[in-house]
Amino acid sequence: MGVVIPLGESKKEPAGIEKLIGLVAGGMERVNELILAKAGSDVEMIPEVANHLISSGGKRLRPMITLAAAEMFDYHGEGHVKLATSVEFMHTATLLHDDVVDESDMRRSKPTARMIWGNQASVLVGDFLLGQAFRMMVEVGSLDALEVLSAAASVIAEGEVMQLAAAKNLETTEDEYLAVIKAKTAALFSAAAEVGPIIAGAAKSDRAALRSYGLNLGLAFQLVDDALDYGGNAKDLGKNTGDDFREGKITLPVVLAYRRGTDAERAFWKSSLENGENDDTALENARGLMLKYGALPDTIQRARHFGEIARDALAPLKPSPQKDALLDVVEFCISRIN
């Protein structure tokens, strides 16, 4: 029998993002059209690989945030559609590259592109999507938006290298791990939110508010994913549960359980994550140690902390339907653990 890990105390219905979806429905229709157009190529394999992931059922949360953040400041035009599409292409490229680096077999309950077309095709199609993203940024003509998104692209790559350097290193500290996910995950959320007020010509204080919102939302989002990998289900996670363990990834629940354990328990973590002795029995043992030391509830507590910072970042902004929808996104991200 598997170890059952209670992930949350709340019994209320999980928050949804229906309000956000409704507000940006028109813009997202144009984003989806642009995604299909810009993922096209005379090189047959490129649209095949790109569409395999693009059409696999992701919520497209990041581009929706870009659209809502622009419309919050009364933007009227098409620039935010191109920036939102750029954000989604950056995200998709990152997933293609991640699956190669992590040697992942499944993504959103489907075989990863690398399992079908190989590692080289996945990397190169990811590069194509990044190129298309930057072409659209240039078409928008906002140097500030280009600067924010290009900086995010560099930071994300740095985060990938940081994670690679920390791979299977159980001496990774909590601060070091948070630095990795700040770069790998939170940077794109932050940029996606900030380019909205940029394209709308909003004040610097508004840009700063959305930047902070996105950054802390991204941290909360990733920490919830970390917890779900050991105590959730594949539907919530978008990949197989236990994948982080099987791939030897050092995530916050592991950091906490390892540091709080006995010498014998630390030896188990070393054999599992550093030496690859990570079968189903080992995974159940790992879950049991996380339960013993409260590693998952503490990871969730930290996610809630960053969620509160994201909410507070929006507090000074004037009331609007978009503001309410973005606040709902924070609750939605956290509620996946309930």
Contacts in CASP RR format, 6 or more apart in sequence:
PFRMAT RR
TARGET T0000
AUTHOR 0000-0000-0000
METHOD contacts of the structure
MODEL  1
MGVVIPLGESKKEPAGIEKLIGLVAGGMERVNELILAKAGSDVEMIPEVA
NHLISSGGKRLRPMITLAAAEMFDYHGEGHVKLATSVEFMHTATLLHDDV
VDESDMRRSKPTARMIWGNQASVLVGDFLLGQAFRMMVEVGSLDALEVLS
AAASVIAEGEVMQLAAAKNLETTEDEYLAVIKAKTAALFSAAAEVGPIIA
GAAKSDRAALRSYGLNLGLAFQLVDDALDYGGNAKDLGKNTGDDFREGKI
TLPVVLAYRRGTDAERAFWKSSLENGENDDTALENARGLMLKYGALPDTI
QRARHFGEIARDALAPLKPSPQKDALLDVVEFCISRIN
2 284 0 8 1.000
2 287 0 8 1.000
3 284 0 8 1.000
3 287 0 8 1.000
3 288 0 8 1.000
3 291 0 8 1.000
5 230 0 8 1.000
5 231 0 8 1.000
5 232 0 8 1.000
5 287 0 8 1.000
5 288 0 8 1.000
5 290 0 8 1.000
5 291 0 8 1.000
5 296 0 8 1.000
6 297 0 8 1.000
7 227 0 8 1.000
7 228 0 8 1.000
7 231 0 8 1.000
7 232 0 8 1.000
7 296 0 8 1.000
7 297 0 8 1.000
7 300 0 8 1.000
7 337 0 8 1.000
7 338 0 8 1.000
8 297 0 8 1.000
8 300 0 8 1.000
8 337 0 8 1.000
8 338 0 8 1.000
10 335 0 8 1.000
10 338 0 8 1.000
11 338 0 8 1.000
12 338 0 8 1.000
14 332 0 8 1.000
14 335 0 8 1.000
14 336 0 8 1.000
14 338 0 8 1.000
15 328 0 8 1.000
15 331 0 8 1.000
15 332 0 8 1.000
15 334 0 8 1.000
15 335 0 8 1.000
16 328 0 8 1.000
16 331 0 8 1.000
16 332 0 8 1.000
16 335 0 8 1.000
17 59 0 8 1.000
17 61 0 8 1.000
17 64 0 8 1.000
17 325 0 8 1.000
17 328 0 8 1.000
17 329 0 8 1.000
17 332 0 8 1.000
19 321 0 8 1.000
19 324 0 8 1.000
19 325 0 8 1.000
19 328 0 8 1.000
20 64 0 8 1.000
20 65 0 8 1.000
20 68 0 8 1.000
20 325 0 8 1.000
20 326 0 8 1.000
20 328 0 8 1.000
20 329 0 8 1.000
21 28 0 8 1.000
21 64 0 8 1.000
23 68 0 8 1.000
23 71 0 8 1.000
23 321 0 8 1.000
23 322 0 8 1.000
23 325 0 8 1.000
24 64 0 8 1.000
24 67 0 8 1.000
24 68 0 8 1.000
24 71 0 8 1.000
27 67 0 8 1.000
27 80 0 8 1.000
27 81 0 8 1.000
27 84 0 8 1.000
28 60 0 8 1.000
28 63 0 8 1.000
28 64 0 8 1.000
28 67 0 8 1.000
28 84 0 8 1.000
30 78 0 8 1.000
30 81 0 8 1.000
31 60 0 8 1.000
31 63 0 8 1.000
31 67 0 8 1.000
31 81 0 8 1.000
31 84 0 8 1.000
31 85 0 8 1.000
31 88 0 8 1.000
34 81 0 8 1.000
34 82 0 8 1.000
34 85 0 8 1.000
34 136 0 8 1.000
35 54 0 8 1.000
35 85 0 8 1.000
35 88 0 8 1.000
35 89 0 8 1.000
36 51 0 8 1.000
38 85 0 8 1.000
38 89 0 8 1.000
38 132 0 8 1.000
38 136 0 8 1.000
39 46 0 8 1.000
39 47 0 8 1.000
39 50 0 8 1.000
39 51 0 8 1.000
39 54 0 8 1.000
39 89 0 8 1.000
39 129 0 8 1.000
39 132 0 8 1.000
40 46 0 8 1.000
40 47 0 8 1.000
40 50 0 8 1.000
41 47 0 8 1.000
41 128 0 8 1.000
45 117 0 8 1.000
45 121 0 8 1.000
45 125 0 8 1.000
46 125 0 8 1.000
46 128 0 8 1.000
48 117 0 8 1.000
49 96 0 8 1.000
49 113 0 8 1.000
49 116 0 8 1.000
49 117 0 8 1.000
49 121 0 8 1.000
49 122 0 8 1.000
49 125 0 8 1.000
50 92 0 8 1.000
50 125 0 8 1.000
50 126 0 8 1.000
50 128 0 8 1.000
50 129 0 8 1.000
52 110 0 8 1.000
52 113 0 8 1.000
52 116 0 8 1.000
53 92 0 8 1.000
53 95 0 8 1.000
53 96 0 8 1.000
53 107 0 8 1.000
53 108 0 8 1.000
53 113 0 8 1.000
54 88 0 8 1.000
54 92 0 8 1.000
56 107 0 8 1.000
56 108 0 8 1.000
56 110 0 8 1.000
57 108 0 8 1.000
58 108 0 8 1.000
60 88 0 8 1.000
61 329 0 8 1.000
62 84 0 8 1.000
62 87 0 8 1.000
62 88 0 8 1.000
62 91 0 8 1.000
62 188 0 8 1.000
62 189 0 8 1.000
62 192 0 8 1.000
63 84 0 8 1.000
63 85 0 8 1.000
63 87 0 8 1.000
63 88 0 8 1.000
63 192 0 8 1.000
64 84 0 8 1.000
65 189 0 8 1.000
65 192 0 8 1.000
65 193 0 8 1.000
65 214 0 8 1.000
65 326 0 8 1.000
65 329 0 8 1.000
66 80 0 8 1.000
66 83 0 8 1.000
66 84 0 8 1.000
66 87 0 8 1.000
66 192 0 8 1.000
66 193 0 8 1.000
66 195 0 8 1.000
66 196 0 8 1.000
67 80 0 8 1.000
67 81 0 8 1.000
67 84 0 8 1.000
68 322 0 8 1.000
68 325 0 8 1.000
68 326 0 8 1.000
69 192 0 8 1.000
69 193 0 8 1.000
69 194 0 8 1.000
69 195 0 8 1.000
69 196 0 8 1.000
69 197 0 8 1.000
69 210 0 8 1.000
69 322 0 8 1.000
69 326 0 8 1.000
70 79 0 8 1.000
70 80 0 8 1.000
70 83 0 8 1.000
70 195 0 8 1.000
70 196 0 8 1.000
70 197 0 8 1.000
70 199 0 8 1.000
70 200 0 8 1.000
71 80 0 8 1.000
71 200 0 8 1.000
71 322 0 8 1.000
72 196 0 8 1.000
72 197 0 8 1.000
72 200 0 8 1.000
72 317 0 8 1.000
72 320 0 8 1.000
72 322 0 8 1.000
72 323 0 8 1.000
72 326 0 8 1.000
73 196 0 8 1.000
73 197 0 8 1.000
73 200 0 8 1.000
73 201 0 8 1.000
73 202 0 8 1.000
73 206 0 8 1.000
74 200 0 8 1.000
75 196 0 8 1.000
75 199 0 8 1.000
75 200 0 8 1.000
75 201 0 8 1.000
79 140 0 8 1.000
79 199 0 8 1.000
80 195 0 8 1.000
80 196 0 8 1.000
80 199 0 8 1.000
80 200 0 8 1.000
82 136 0 8 1.000
82 137 0 8 1.000
82 139 0 8 1.000
82 140 0 8 1.000
83 136 0 8 1.000
83 137 0 8 1.000
83 140 0 8 1.000
83 145 0 8 1.000
83 149 0 8 1.000
83 195 0 8 1.000
83 196 0 8 1.000
83 199 0 8 1.000
84 192 0 8 1.000
85 133 0 8 1.000
85 136 0 8 1.000
86 133 0 8 1.000
86 134 0 8 1.000
86 136 0 8 1.000
86 137 0 8 1.000
86 149 0 8 1.000
87 133 0 8 1.000
87 149 0 8 1.000
87 188 0 8 1.000
87 191 0 8 1.000
87 192 0 8 1.000
87 195 0 8 1.000
89 129 0 8 1.000
89 130 0 8 1.000
89 131 0 8 1.000
89 132 0 8 1.000
89 133 0 8 1.000
89 136 0 8 1.000
90 129 0 8 1.000
90 130 0 8 1.000
90 133 0 8 1.000
90 149 0 8 1.000
90 152 0 8 1.000
90 153 0 8 1.000
90 156 0 8 1.000
90 188 0 8 1.000
91 188 0 8 1.000
92 126 0 8 1.000
92 129 0 8 1.000
93 126 0 8 1.000
93 127 0 8 1.000
93 129 0 8 1.000
93 130 0 8 1.000
93 133 0 8 1.000
94 156 0 8 1.000
94 188 0 8 1.000
95 107 0 8 1.000
96 113 0 8 1.000
96 114 0 8 1.000
96 122 0 8 1.000
96 123 0 8 1.000
96 125 0 8 1.000
96 126 0 8 1.000
96 129 0 8 1.000
97 122 0 8 1.000
97 123 0 8 1.000
97 126 0 8 1.000
97 160 0 8 1.000
98 104 0 8 1.000
98 160 0 8 1.000
99 107 0 8 1.000
99 112 0 8 1.000
99 113 0 8 1.000
99 114 0 8 1.000
99 122 0 8 1.000
100 114 0 8 1.000
100 119 0 8 1.000
100 122 0 8 1.000
100 123 0 8 1.000
101 160 0 8 1.000
101 164 0 8 1.000
102 243 0 8 1.000
102 247 0 8 1.000
102 249 0 8 1.000
103 247 0 8 1.000
104 112 0 8 1.000
104 114 0 8 1.000
104 239 0 8 1.000
104 243 0 8 1.000
104 247 0 8 1.000
105 111 0 8 1.000
105 112 0 8 1.000
105 115 0 8 1.000
105 240 0 8 1.000
106 112 0 8 1.000
106 239 0 8 1.000
106 240 0 8 1.000
106 243 0 8 1.000
107 113 0 8 1.000
107 238 0 8 1.000
107 239 0 8 1.000
108 238 0 8 1.000
108 239 0 8 1.000
109 234 0 8 1.000
109 235 0 8 1.000
109 238 0 8 1.000
109 239 0 8 1.000
112 122 0 8 1.000
113 121 0 8 1.000
113 122 0 8 1.000
113 125 0 8 1.000
114 121 0 8 1.000
114 122 0 8 1.000
130 153 0 8 1.000
133 149 0 8 1.000
134 146 0 8 1.000
134 150 0 8 1.000
137 145 0 8 1.000
137 146 0 8 1.000
137 149 0 8 1.000
137 150 0 8 1.000
138 146 0 8 1.000
140 146 0 8 1.000
140 199 0 8 1.000
142 195 0 8 1.000
142 198 0 8 1.000
142 199 0 8 1.000
144 198 0 8 1.000
145 195 0 8 1.000
145 196 0 8 1.000
145 198 0 8 1.000
145 199 0 8 1.000
148 191 0 8 1.000
148 194 0 8 1.000
148 195 0 8 1.000
148 198 0 8 1.000
149 191 0 8 1.000
149 195 0 8 1.000
151 191 0 8 1.000
152 187 0 8 1.000
152 188 0 8 1.000
152 190 0 8 1.000
152 191 0 8 1.000
155 183 0 8 1.000
155 187 0 8 1.000
156 183 0 8 1.000
156 184 0 8 1.000
156 187 0 8 1.000
156 188 0 8 1.000
158 183 0 8 1.000
159 180 0 8 1.000
159 183 0 8 1.000
159 184 0 8 1.000
160 184 0 8 1.000
162 179 0 8 1.000
162 180 0 8 1.000
162 183 0 8 1.000
162 184 0 8 1.000
163 180 0 8 1.000
163 184 0 8 1.000
163 249 0 8 1.000
166 172 0 8 1.000
166 176 0 8 1.000
166 177 0 8 1.000
166 180 0 8 1.000
166 250 0 8 1.000
167 248 0 8 1.000
167 249 0 8 1.000
167 250 0 8 1.000
168 248 0 8 1.000
168 250 0 8 1.000
168 273 0 8 1.000
168 274 0 8 1.000
169 250 0 8 1.000
170 250 0 8 1.000
170 254 0 8 1.000
170 258 0 8 1.000
170 266 0 8 1.000
170 269 0 8 1.000
170 270 0 8 1.000
170 273 0 8 1.000
170 274 0 8 1.000
172 250 0 8 1.000
172 255 0 8 1.000
173 255 0 8 1.000
174 252 0 8 1.000
174 255 0 8 1.000
174 256 0 8 1.000
177 250 0 8 1.000
177 251 0 8 1.000
177 252 0 8 1.000
177 255 0 8 1.000
178 219 0 8 1.000
178 252 0 8 1.000
181 218 0 8 1.000
181 219 0 8 1.000
181 222 0 8 1.000
181 223 0 8 1.000
182 215 0 8 1.000
182 219 0 8 1.000
184 222 0 8 1.000
185 218 0 8 1.000
185 219 0 8 1.000
185 221 0 8 1.000
185 222 0 8 1.000
186 214 0 8 1.000
186 215 0 8 1.000
186 216 0 8 1.000
186 217 0 8 1.000
186 218 0 8 1.000
186 219 0 8 1.000
186 221 0 8 1.000
186 222 0 8 1.000
187 215 0 8 1.000
189 214 0 8 1.000
189 215 0 8 1.000
189 217 0 8 1.000
189 218 0 8 1.000
189 221 0 8 1.000
190 211 0 8 1.000
190 212 0 8 1.000
190 214 0 8 1.000
190 215 0 8 1.000
190 218 0 8 1.000
192 214 0 8 1.000
193 210 0 8 1.000
193 211 0 8 1.000
193 213 0 8 1.000
193 214 0 8 1.000
193 217 0 8 1.000
193 326 0 8 1.000
194 207 0 8 1.000
194 210 0 8 1.000
194 211 0 8 1.000
194 214 0 8 1.000
196 202 0 8 1.000
196 210 0 8 1.000
197 203 0 8 1.000
197 206 0 8 1.000
197 207 0 8 1.000
197 209 0 8 1.000
197 210 0 8 1.000
198 207 0 8 1.000
205 316 0 8 1.000
206 317 0 8 1.000
209 313 0 8 1.000
209 314 0 8 1.000
209 316 0 8 1.000
209 317 0 8 1.000
210 313 0 8 1.000
210 314 0 8 1.000
212 309 0 8 1.000
212 310 0 8 1.000
212 313 0 8 1.000
213 310 0 8 1.000
213 313 0 8 1.000
213 314 0 8 1.000
213 326 0 8 1.000
214 310 0 8 1.000
214 313 0 8 1.000
215 310 0 8 1.000
216 306 0 8 1.000
216 307 0 8 1.000
216 309 0 8 1.000
216 310 0 8 1.000
216 313 0 8 1.000
217 306 0 8 1.000
217 307 0 8 1.000
217 310 0 8 1.000
217 329 0 8 1.000
217 330 0 8 1.000
217 333 0 8 1.000
218 306 0 8 1.000
218 333 0 8 1.000
219 303 0 8 1.000
219 306 0 8 1.000
219 307 0 8 1.000
220 303 0 8 1.000
220 304 0 8 1.000
220 306 0 8 1.000
220 307 0 8 1.000
220 310 0 8 1.000
220 330 0 8 1.000
220 333 0 8 1.000
220 334 0 8 1.000
221 303 0 8 1.000
221 333 0 8 1.000
223 252 0 8 1.000
223 299 0 8 1.000
223 300 0 8 1.000
223 302 0 8 1.000
223 303 0 8 1.000
223 306 0 8 1.000
224 300 0 8 1.000
224 303 0 8 1.000
224 333 0 8 1.000
224 334 0 8 1.000
224 336 0 8 1.000
224 337 0 8 1.000
225 237 0 8 1.000
226 244 0 8 1.000
226 251 0 8 1.000
226 252 0 8 1.000
226 253 0 8 1.000
226 299 0 8 1.000
227 253 0 8 1.000
227 296 0 8 1.000
227 299 0 8 1.000
227 300 0 8 1.000
227 303 0 8 1.000
227 337 0 8 1.000
228 236 0 8 1.000
228 237 0 8 1.000
228 241 0 8 1.000
228 336 0 8 1.000
228 337 0 8 1.000
229 237 0 8 1.000
229 241 0 8 1.000
229 242 0 8 1.000
229 243 0 8 1.000
229 244 0 8 1.000
229 245 0 8 1.000
229 251 0 8 1.000
229 253 0 8 1.000
230 241 0 8 1.000
230 242 0 8 1.000
230 244 0 8 1.000
230 245 0 8 1.000
230 253 0 8 1.000
230 286 0 8 1.000
230 287 0 8 1.000
230 290 0 8 1.000
230 296 0 8 1.000
231 241 0 8 1.000
231 287 0 8 1.000
231 296 0 8 1.000
232 241 0 8 1.000
232 337 0 8 1.000
233 241 0 8 1.000
234 240 0 8 1.000
234 241 0 8 1.000
236 336 0 8 1.000
242 283 0 8 1.000
244 251 0 8 1.000
244 254 0 8 1.000
245 254 0 8 1.000
245 272 0 8 1.000
245 273 0 8 1.000
245 278 0 8 1.000
245 282 0 8 1.000
245 283 0 8 1.000
245 286 0 8 1.000
246 278 0 8 1.000
246 283 0 8 1.000
248 272 0 8 1.000
248 273 0 8 1.000
248 274 0 8 1.000
248 276 0 8 1.000
248 278 0 8 1.000
249 273 0 8 1.000
250 273 0 8 1.000
252 295 0 8 1.000
252 299 0 8 1.000
252 302 0 8 1.000
253 290 0 8 1.000
253 295 0 8 1.000
253 296 0 8 1.000
253 299 0 8 1.000
254 269 0 8 1.000
254 273 0 8 1.000
254 286 0 8 1.000
254 295 0 8 1.000
256 290 0 8 1.000
256 293 0 8 1.000
256 294 0 8 1.000
256 295 0 8 1.000
256 298 0 8 1.000
256 299 0 8 1.000
257 265 0 8 1.000
257 269 0 8 1.000
257 286 0 8 1.000
257 289 0 8 1.000
257 290 0 8 1.000
257 292 0 8 1.000
257 293 0 8 1.000
257 294 0 8 1.000
257 295 0 8 1.000
258 265 0 8 1.000
258 266 0 8 1.000
258 269 0 8 1.000
260 293 0 8 1.000
260 294 0 8 1.000
260 295 0 8 1.000
261 289 0 8 1.000
261 293 0 8 1.000
265 289 0 8 1.000
268 282 0 8 1.000
268 285 0 8 1.000
268 286 0 8 1.000
268 289 0 8 1.000
269 286 0 8 1.000
269 289 0 8 1.000
271 277 0 8 1.000
271 282 0 8 1.000
272 278 0 8 1.000
272 282 0 8 1.000
272 285 0 8 1.000
272 286 0 8 1.000
289 295 0 8 1.000
290 296 0 8 1.000
300 337 0 8 1.000
303 333 0 8 1.000
303 334 0 8 1.000
303 337 0 8 1.000
304 334 0 8 1.000
307 330 0 8 1.000
307 333 0 8 1.000
307 334 0 8 1.000
310 330 0 8 1.000
311 327 0 8 1.000
311 330 0 8 1.000
314 323 0 8 1.000
314 326 0 8 1.000
314 327 0 8 1.000
317 323 0 8 1.000
END
